[in-house]
Amino acid sequence: MTAPTAASRPEFVVCIDNADYPASLELHKIYRALRDDQAADAGDLRVIDESGEDYLYPAAGFVAISVPERVRSSLHRHPRP
């Protein structure tokens, strides 16, 4: 995945490669991505992982997705522990 432009930073992504982070990321799971221009410039993505904290991961391990408003609202209301 190439680094998205500032106007198109993904809010939600799906993990497609967790080989280096199996304890922190679940394959095929939806994660919330946070805007971090410096990380994006370096090819990374700031993601709220299974710990509930945000960390940098290689952007190539994720695909940006669009989710319906109802799903978006649910994901914002019910953050993972």
MODELLER restraints for C-alpha pairs under 7 A, 6 or more apart:
rsr = mdl.restraints
at = mdl.atoms
rsr.add(forms.Gaussian(group=physical.xy_distance, feature=features.Distance(at['CA:1:A'], at['CA:59:A']), mean=5.96, stdev=0.5))
rsr.add(forms.Gaussian(group=physical.xy_distance, feature=features.Distance(at['CA:1:A'], at['CA:60:A']), mean=4.62, stdev=0.5))
rsr.add(forms.Gaussian(group=physical.xy_distance, feature=features.Distance(at['CA:1:A'], at['CA:63:A']), mean=6.88, stdev=0.5))
rsr.add(forms.Gaussian(group=physical.xy_distance, feature=features.Distance(at['CA:3:A'], at['CA:40:A']), mean=5.42, stdev=0.5))
rsr.add(forms.Gaussian(group=physical.xy_distance, feature=features.Distance(at['CA:3:A'], at['CA:41:A']), mean=6.66, stdev=0.5))
rsr.add(forms.Gaussian(group=physical.xy_distance, feature=features.Distance(at['CA:3:A'], at['CA:43:A']), mean=5.81, stdev=0.5))
rsr.add(forms.Gaussian(group=physical.xy_distance, feature=features.Distance(at['CA:9:A'], at['CA:35:A']), mean=6.64, stdev=0.5))
rsr.add(forms.Gaussian(group=physical.xy_distance, feature=features.Distance(at['CA:10:A'], at['CA:33:A']), mean=6.42, stdev=0.5))
rsr.add(forms.Gaussian(group=physical.xy_distance, feature=features.Distance(at['CA:10:A'], at['CA:64:A']), mean=5.46, stdev=0.5))
rsr.add(forms.Gaussian(group=physical.xy_distance, feature=features.Distance(at['CA:11:A'], at['CA:32:A']), mean=5.75, stdev=0.5))
rsr.add(forms.Gaussian(group=physical.xy_distance, feature=features.Distance(at['CA:11:A'], at['CA:33:A']), mean=5.03, stdev=0.5))
rsr.add(forms.Gaussian(group=physical.xy_distance, feature=features.Distance(at['CA:11:A'], at['CA:34:A']), mean=6.57, stdev=0.5))
rsr.add(forms.Gaussian(group=physical.xy_distance, feature=features.Distance(at['CA:12:A'], at['CA:30:A']), mean=6.59, stdev=0.5))
rsr.add(forms.Gaussian(group=physical.xy_distance, feature=features.Distance(at['CA:12:A'], at['CA:31:A']), mean=5.63, stdev=0.5))
rsr.add(forms.Gaussian(group=physical.xy_distance, feature=features.Distance(at['CA:12:A'], at['CA:32:A']), mean=4.56, stdev=0.5))
rsr.add(forms.Gaussian(group=physical.xy_distance, feature=features.Distance(at['CA:12:A'], at['CA:33:A']), mean=5.52, stdev=0.5))
rsr.add(forms.Gaussian(group=physical.xy_distance, feature=features.Distance(at['CA:12:A'], at['CA:64:A']), mean=6.04, stdev=0.5))
rsr.add(forms.Gaussian(group=physical.xy_distance, feature=features.Distance(at['CA:12:A'], at['CA:65:A']), mean=5.80, stdev=0.5))
rsr.add(forms.Gaussian(group=physical.xy_distance, feature=features.Distance(at['CA:13:A'], at['CA:30:A']), mean=5.61, stdev=0.5))
rsr.add(forms.Gaussian(group=physical.xy_distance, feature=features.Distance(at['CA:13:A'], at['CA:31:A']), mean=5.32, stdev=0.5))
rsr.add(forms.Gaussian(group=physical.xy_distance, feature=features.Distance(at['CA:13:A'], at['CA:32:A']), mean=6.34, stdev=0.5))
rsr.add(forms.Gaussian(group=physical.xy_distance, feature=features.Distance(at['CA:13:A'], at['CA:33:A']), mean=6.58, stdev=0.5))
rsr.add(forms.Gaussian(group=physical.xy_distance, feature=features.Distance(at['CA:13:A'], at['CA:62:A']), mean=5.90, stdev=0.5))
rsr.add(forms.Gaussian(group=physical.xy_distance, feature=features.Distance(at['CA:13:A'], at['CA:63:A']), mean=5.31, stdev=0.5))
rsr.add(forms.Gaussian(group=physical.xy_distance, feature=features.Distance(at['CA:13:A'], at['CA:64:A']), mean=4.27, stdev=0.5))
rsr.add(forms.Gaussian(group=physical.xy_distance, feature=features.Distance(at['CA:13:A'], at['CA:65:A']), mean=5.40, stdev=0.5))
rsr.add(forms.Gaussian(group=physical.xy_distance, feature=features.Distance(at['CA:14:A'], at['CA:28:A']), mean=5.64, stdev=0.5))
rsr.add(forms.Gaussian(group=physical.xy_distance, feature=features.Distance(at['CA:14:A'], at['CA:29:A']), mean=5.44, stdev=0.5))
rsr.add(forms.Gaussian(group=physical.xy_distance, feature=features.Distance(at['CA:14:A'], at['CA:30:A']), mean=4.54, stdev=0.5))
rsr.add(forms.Gaussian(group=physical.xy_distance, feature=features.Distance(at['CA:14:A'], at['CA:31:A']), mean=6.11, stdev=0.5))
rsr.add(forms.Gaussian(group=physical.xy_distance, feature=features.Distance(at['CA:14:A'], at['CA:62:A']), mean=5.36, stdev=0.5))
rsr.add(forms.Gaussian(group=physical.xy_distance, feature=features.Distance(at['CA:14:A'], at['CA:63:A']), mean=5.30, stdev=0.5))
rsr.add(forms.Gaussian(group=physical.xy_distance, feature=features.Distance(at['CA:14:A'], at['CA:64:A']), mean=6.49, stdev=0.5))
rsr.add(forms.Gaussian(group=physical.xy_distance, feature=features.Distance(at['CA:14:A'], at['CA:65:A']), mean=6.97, stdev=0.5))
rsr.add(forms.Gaussian(group=physical.xy_distance, feature=features.Distance(at['CA:15:A'], at['CA:26:A']), mean=6.82, stdev=0.5))
rsr.add(forms.Gaussian(group=physical.xy_distance, feature=features.Distance(at['CA:15:A'], at['CA:27:A']), mean=5.26, stdev=0.5))
rsr.add(forms.Gaussian(group=physical.xy_distance, feature=features.Distance(at['CA:15:A'], at['CA:28:A']), mean=5.04, stdev=0.5))
rsr.add(forms.Gaussian(group=physical.xy_distance, feature=features.Distance(at['CA:15:A'], at['CA:29:A']), mean=5.72, stdev=0.5))
rsr.add(forms.Gaussian(group=physical.xy_distance, feature=features.Distance(at['CA:15:A'], at['CA:30:A']), mean=6.75, stdev=0.5))
rsr.add(forms.Gaussian(group=physical.xy_distance, feature=features.Distance(at['CA:15:A'], at['CA:61:A']), mean=5.85, stdev=0.5))
rsr.add(forms.Gaussian(group=physical.xy_distance, feature=features.Distance(at['CA:15:A'], at['CA:62:A']), mean=4.54, stdev=0.5))
rsr.add(forms.Gaussian(group=physical.xy_distance, feature=features.Distance(at['CA:15:A'], at['CA:63:A']), mean=6.71, stdev=0.5))
rsr.add(forms.Gaussian(group=physical.xy_distance, feature=features.Distance(at['CA:16:A'], at['CA:27:A']), mean=5.75, stdev=0.5))
rsr.add(forms.Gaussian(group=physical.xy_distance, feature=features.Distance(at['CA:16:A'], at['CA:28:A']), mean=5.75, stdev=0.5))
rsr.add(forms.Gaussian(group=physical.xy_distance, feature=features.Distance(at['CA:16:A'], at['CA:61:A']), mean=5.31, stdev=0.5))
rsr.add(forms.Gaussian(group=physical.xy_distance, feature=features.Distance(at['CA:16:A'], at['CA:62:A']), mean=5.35, stdev=0.5))
rsr.add(forms.Gaussian(group=physical.xy_distance, feature=features.Distance(at['CA:16:A'], at['CA:63:A']), mean=6.98, stdev=0.5))
rsr.add(forms.Gaussian(group=physical.xy_distance, feature=features.Distance(at['CA:17:A'], at['CA:27:A']), mean=6.34, stdev=0.5))
rsr.add(forms.Gaussian(group=physical.xy_distance, feature=features.Distance(at['CA:17:A'], at['CA:61:A']), mean=4.61, stdev=0.5))
rsr.add(forms.Gaussian(group=physical.xy_distance, feature=features.Distance(at['CA:17:A'], at['CA:62:A']), mean=6.99, stdev=0.5))
rsr.add(forms.Gaussian(group=physical.xy_distance, feature=features.Distance(at['CA:18:A'], at['CA:25:A']), mean=5.83, stdev=0.5))
rsr.add(forms.Gaussian(group=physical.xy_distance, feature=features.Distance(at['CA:18:A'], at['CA:26:A']), mean=6.61, stdev=0.5))
rsr.add(forms.Gaussian(group=physical.xy_distance, feature=features.Distance(at['CA:18:A'], at['CA:27:A']), mean=5.92, stdev=0.5))
rsr.add(forms.Gaussian(group=physical.xy_distance, feature=features.Distance(at['CA:18:A'], at['CA:61:A']), mean=6.82, stdev=0.5))
rsr.add(forms.Gaussian(group=physical.xy_distance, feature=features.Distance(at['CA:24:A'], at['CA:49:A']), mean=5.94, stdev=0.5))
rsr.add(forms.Gaussian(group=physical.xy_distance, feature=features.Distance(at['CA:24:A'], at['CA:50:A']), mean=5.36, stdev=0.5))
rsr.add(forms.Gaussian(group=physical.xy_distance, feature=features.Distance(at['CA:24:A'], at['CA:51:A']), mean=6.91, stdev=0.5))
rsr.add(forms.Gaussian(group=physical.xy_distance, feature=features.Distance(at['CA:25:A'], at['CA:49:A']), mean=6.07, stdev=0.5))
rsr.add(forms.Gaussian(group=physical.xy_distance, feature=features.Distance(at['CA:25:A'], at['CA:50:A']), mean=6.16, stdev=0.5))
rsr.add(forms.Gaussian(group=physical.xy_distance, feature=features.Distance(at['CA:31:A'], at['CA:47:A']), mean=6.60, stdev=0.5))
rsr.add(forms.Gaussian(group=physical.xy_distance, feature=features.Distance(at['CA:31:A'], at['CA:48:A']), mean=6.40, stdev=0.5))
rsr.add(forms.Gaussian(group=physical.xy_distance, feature=features.Distance(at['CA:31:A'], at['CA:49:A']), mean=6.87, stdev=0.5))
rsr.add(forms.Gaussian(group=physical.xy_distance, feature=features.Distance(at['CA:32:A'], at['CA:47:A']), mean=5.88, stdev=0.5))
rsr.add(forms.Gaussian(group=physical.xy_distance, feature=features.Distance(at['CA:32:A'], at['CA:48:A']), mean=5.73, stdev=0.5))
rsr.add(forms.Gaussian(group=physical.xy_distance, feature=features.Distance(at['CA:33:A'], at['CA:45:A']), mean=6.95, stdev=0.5))
rsr.add(forms.Gaussian(group=physical.xy_distance, feature=features.Distance(at['CA:33:A'], at['CA:46:A']), mean=5.65, stdev=0.5))
rsr.add(forms.Gaussian(group=physical.xy_distance, feature=features.Distance(at['CA:33:A'], at['CA:47:A']), mean=4.45, stdev=0.5))
rsr.add(forms.Gaussian(group=physical.xy_distance, feature=features.Distance(at['CA:33:A'], at['CA:48:A']), mean=6.42, stdev=0.5))
rsr.add(forms.Gaussian(group=physical.xy_distance, feature=features.Distance(at['CA:34:A'], at['CA:46:A']), mean=5.41, stdev=0.5))
rsr.add(forms.Gaussian(group=physical.xy_distance, feature=features.Distance(at['CA:34:A'], at['CA:47:A']), mean=6.10, stdev=0.5))
rsr.add(forms.Gaussian(group=physical.xy_distance, feature=features.Distance(at['CA:35:A'], at['CA:46:A']), mean=6.93, stdev=0.5))
rsr.add(forms.Gaussian(group=physical.xy_distance, feature=features.Distance(at['CA:36:A'], at['CA:46:A']), mean=6.46, stdev=0.5))
rsr.add(forms.Gaussian(group=physical.xy_distance, feature=features.Distance(at['CA:39:A'], at['CA:45:A']), mean=6.05, stdev=0.5))
rsr.add(forms.Gaussian(group=physical.xy_distance, feature=features.Distance(at['CA:43:A'], at['CA:58:A']), mean=6.22, stdev=0.5))
rsr.add(forms.Gaussian(group=physical.xy_distance, feature=features.Distance(at['CA:43:A'], at['CA:59:A']), mean=5.75, stdev=0.5))
rsr.add(forms.Gaussian(group=physical.xy_distance, feature=features.Distance(at['CA:44:A'], at['CA:56:A']), mean=6.04, stdev=0.5))
rsr.add(forms.Gaussian(group=physical.xy_distance, feature=features.Distance(at['CA:44:A'], at['CA:57:A']), mean=5.42, stdev=0.5))
rsr.add(forms.Gaussian(group=physical.xy_distance, feature=features.Distance(at['CA:44:A'], at['CA:58:A']), mean=4.40, stdev=0.5))
rsr.add(forms.Gaussian(group=physical.xy_distance, feature=features.Distance(at['CA:44:A'], at['CA:59:A']), mean=4.65, stdev=0.5))
rsr.add(forms.Gaussian(group=physical.xy_distance, feature=features.Distance(at['CA:45:A'], at['CA:56:A']), mean=5.43, stdev=0.5))
rsr.add(forms.Gaussian(group=physical.xy_distance, feature=features.Distance(at['CA:45:A'], at['CA:57:A']), mean=5.40, stdev=0.5))
rsr.add(forms.Gaussian(group=physical.xy_distance, feature=features.Distance(at['CA:45:A'], at['CA:58:A']), mean=6.07, stdev=0.5))
rsr.add(forms.Gaussian(group=physical.xy_distance, feature=features.Distance(at['CA:45:A'], at['CA:59:A']), mean=4.98, stdev=0.5))
rsr.add(forms.Gaussian(group=physical.xy_distance, feature=features.Distance(at['CA:46:A'], at['CA:54:A']), mean=6.11, stdev=0.5))
rsr.add(forms.Gaussian(group=physical.xy_distance, feature=features.Distance(at['CA:46:A'], at['CA:55:A']), mean=5.35, stdev=0.5))
rsr.add(forms.Gaussian(group=physical.xy_distance, feature=features.Distance(at['CA:46:A'], at['CA:56:A']), mean=4.45, stdev=0.5))
rsr.add(forms.Gaussian(group=physical.xy_distance, feature=features.Distance(at['CA:46:A'], at['CA:57:A']), mean=6.44, stdev=0.5))
rsr.add(forms.Gaussian(group=physical.xy_distance, feature=features.Distance(at['CA:47:A'], at['CA:54:A']), mean=5.13, stdev=0.5))
rsr.add(forms.Gaussian(group=physical.xy_distance, feature=features.Distance(at['CA:47:A'], at['CA:55:A']), mean=5.56, stdev=0.5))
rsr.add(forms.Gaussian(group=physical.xy_distance, feature=features.Distance(at['CA:47:A'], at['CA:56:A']), mean=6.29, stdev=0.5))
rsr.add(forms.Gaussian(group=physical.xy_distance, feature=features.Distance(at['CA:48:A'], at['CA:54:A']), mean=4.06, stdev=0.5))
rsr.add(forms.Gaussian(group=physical.xy_distance, feature=features.Distance(at['CA:48:A'], at['CA:55:A']), mean=6.46, stdev=0.5))
rsr.add(forms.Gaussian(group=physical.xy_distance, feature=features.Distance(at['CA:51:A'], at['CA:81:A']), mean=6.63, stdev=0.5))
rsr.add(forms.Gaussian(group=physical.xy_distance, feature=features.Distance(at['CA:52:A'], at['CA:80:A']), mean=6.01, stdev=0.5))
rsr.add(forms.Gaussian(group=physical.xy_distance, feature=features.Distance(at['CA:52:A'], at['CA:81:A']), mean=5.26, stdev=0.5))
